[in-house]
Amino acid sequence: MNHLTYRGFTSRIDFDERDSILVGRVLGLPETVRISFHGAAVADLVADFHKAIDFYLQECAESGREPIKPASGKLMLRIPPEVHGAALAAAQAAGASLNQWAAKALAEAAHASRHVGV
């Protein structure tokens, strides 16, 4: 297990050799918002992760501010024109819009990276 997901938030899990505990950090948030958690056992880690997310969301609700979500669903990329052209051609060949094709390619790459520890 390298990742946990809860209420739309994804975390990375590592082992802290010095303290012999599992530690996690929520990914995709700005440096000003840091959510971390830990546990000596997997069940403790999961419970602390859920508690940390619930606390963050409750704190936002009580203060009247909108929680910062890890992603909005909008992505702006700057890529070389030849890559853009090749992606457009691949999307058309697949019978999809460039947005649909890119979303599928990114989802597949993100899924694959979870299985190799990236």
ABEGO torsion letter per residue (X at the ends): XABBBBGGBBBBBBBBAAAGBBBBBBBGBBAABBBBBBBABAAAAAAAAAAAAAAAAAAAAAAGBBBBBABAGBBBBBBBAAAAAAAAAAAAAAGBBAAAAAAAAAAAAAAAAAAAGX
